[in-house]
């Protein structure tokens, strides 16, 4: 899967390889009940996930709010989550098969 991109100050930014914290935060958000969230809190949570997911110093709350159209916030968060998932699952296929007892 292709890395999501973000344009800040005329530069294309791609995310750093995600750490376990990123996976956990995305899972917690997407598993949580969001019914009681206001639209502002919902979008703020997405911006926080974008900053966390990119893991780069130039990707801050302010830079995201200034450079990403509001209509692109949620799709960018979802693209980041799909990318993190694809990395995770691509590594899982290389784990040893418990039935054969073989290790890679």
Backbone torsions as a table, in degrees:
resi	resn	phi	psi	omega
1	UNK	NA	142.5	-179.1
2	UNK	-73.9	142.3	177.3
3	UNK	-67.0	138.8	172.8
4	UNK	-65.4	154.3	179.1
5	UNK	-128.3	159.5	-179.8
6	UNK	-142.6	139.5	178.5
7	UNK	-106.2	120.1	178.1
8	UNK	-130.5	124.9	179.2
9	UNK	51.9	41.4	177.2
10	UNK	76.8	6.1	179.4
11	UNK	-112.6	138.4	176.0
12	UNK	-82.0	126.5	-178.6
13	UNK	-114.5	133.9	173.5
14	UNK	-116.3	154.9	-177.2
15	UNK	-72.6	150.1	170.2
16	UNK	-72.2	158.7	175.5
17	UNK	-55.8	131.5	-174.5
18	UNK	-74.3	148.5	173.7
19	UNK	-97.2	170.9	-177.9
20	UNK	-58.5	-34.4	179.6
21	UNK	-58.3	-39.3	179.6
22	UNK	-61.9	-48.2	179.0
23	UNK	-56.3	-48.6	-177.9
24	UNK	-63.3	-42.7	-179.2
25	UNK	-65.2	-42.8	178.4
26	UNK	-64.6	-45.1	178.7
27	UNK	-60.0	-46.4	-178.8
28	UNK	-59.8	-42.8	-179.3
29	UNK	-66.4	-48.0	-175.6
30	UNK	-73.0	-20.0	175.6
31	UNK	-87.7	-18.4	-175.2
32	UNK	-73.9	153.0	174.3
33	UNK	-78.1	118.4	-176.7
34	UNK	-104.5	9.7	-175.4
35	UNK	-58.3	-37.7	-177.1
36	UNK	-85.6	-2.6	-178.5
37	UNK	-77.2	137.9	171.5
38	UNK	-73.6	164.2	178.6
39	UNK	-60.1	-40.3	179.7
40	UNK	-63.1	-45.1	178.3
41	UNK	-65.0	-38.5	178.4
42	UNK	-60.9	-48.8	179.7
43	UNK	-68.3	-37.3	176.0
44	UNK	-60.0	-40.7	178.7
45	UNK	-64.2	-39.0	177.8
46	UNK	-65.8	-42.2	177.9
47	UNK	-61.7	-42.9	178.0
48	UNK	-59.0	-42.1	179.4
49	UNK	-67.7	-36.1	177.3
50	UNK	-63.1	-46.6	178.8
51	UNK	-60.1	-47.2	179.3
52	UNK	-63.7	-44.4	-176.2
53	UNK	-65.9	-35.0	178.8
54	UNK	-78.4	-34.2	175.1
55	UNK	57.7	37.7	-179.1
56	UNK	-127.7	143.4	-174.9
57	UNK	-63.7	-27.3	179.9
58	UNK	-79.9	-10.0	177.6
59	UNK	-99.5	98.4	179.8
60	UNK	-118.7	170.3	176.8
61	UNK	-54.8	-45.8	-177.5
62	UNK	-65.0	-43.8	-178.2
63	UNK	-67.3	-34.6	177.2
64	UNK	-68.1	-46.5	-178.4
65	UNK	-64.0	-30.4	-179.0
66	UNK	-84.8	-22.6	-171.2
67	UNK	-117.4	-9.5	-178.3
68	UNK	-113.6	125.8	176.4
69	UNK	-61.0	144.4	-177.8
70	UNK	-57.6	-34.8	-180.0
71	UNK	-69.5	-15.9	-178.7
72	UNK	-98.3	-6.1	-177.0
73	UNK	-61.6	-55.2	-177.3
74	UNK	-65.3	-46.3	177.3
75	UNK	-60.1	-35.9	178.1
76	UNK	-66.8	-40.7	177.5
77	UNK	-62.5	-43.3	179.3
78	UNK	-65.6	-39.1	177.5
79	UNK	-63.5	-40.7	176.9
80	UNK	-61.8	-44.5	-179.3
81	UNK	-64.6	-42.2	177.7
82	UNK	-63.0	-38.2	178.9
83	UNK	-65.1	-46.0	178.6
84	UNK	-61.4	-43.0	178.0
85	UNK	-61.3	-43.5	-178.1
86	UNK	-63.5	-38.8	176.8
87	UNK	-64.5	-43.8	-179.3
88	UNK	-62.6	-49.4	-176.8
89	UNK	-70.7	-29.4	177.8
90	UNK	-66.5	-30.9	178.1
91	UNK	-77.9	-31.1	-178.4
92	UNK	-63.4	-33.1	-179.3
93	UNK	-66.8	-16.7	179.4
94	UNK	-92.4	-0.9	178.7
95	UNK	-71.0	153.9	179.0
96	UNK	-61.4	144.7	177.5
97	UNK	-81.7	119.4	-178.2
98	UNK	-62.2	-28.0	-178.1
99	UNK	-72.1	-36.5	-177.7
100	UNK	-90.9	-19.4	-179.4
101	UNK	75.4	5.6	-179.7
102	UNK	-84.3	145.3	174.8
103	UNK	-113.3	148.8	-179.4
104	UNK	-74.8	NA	NA
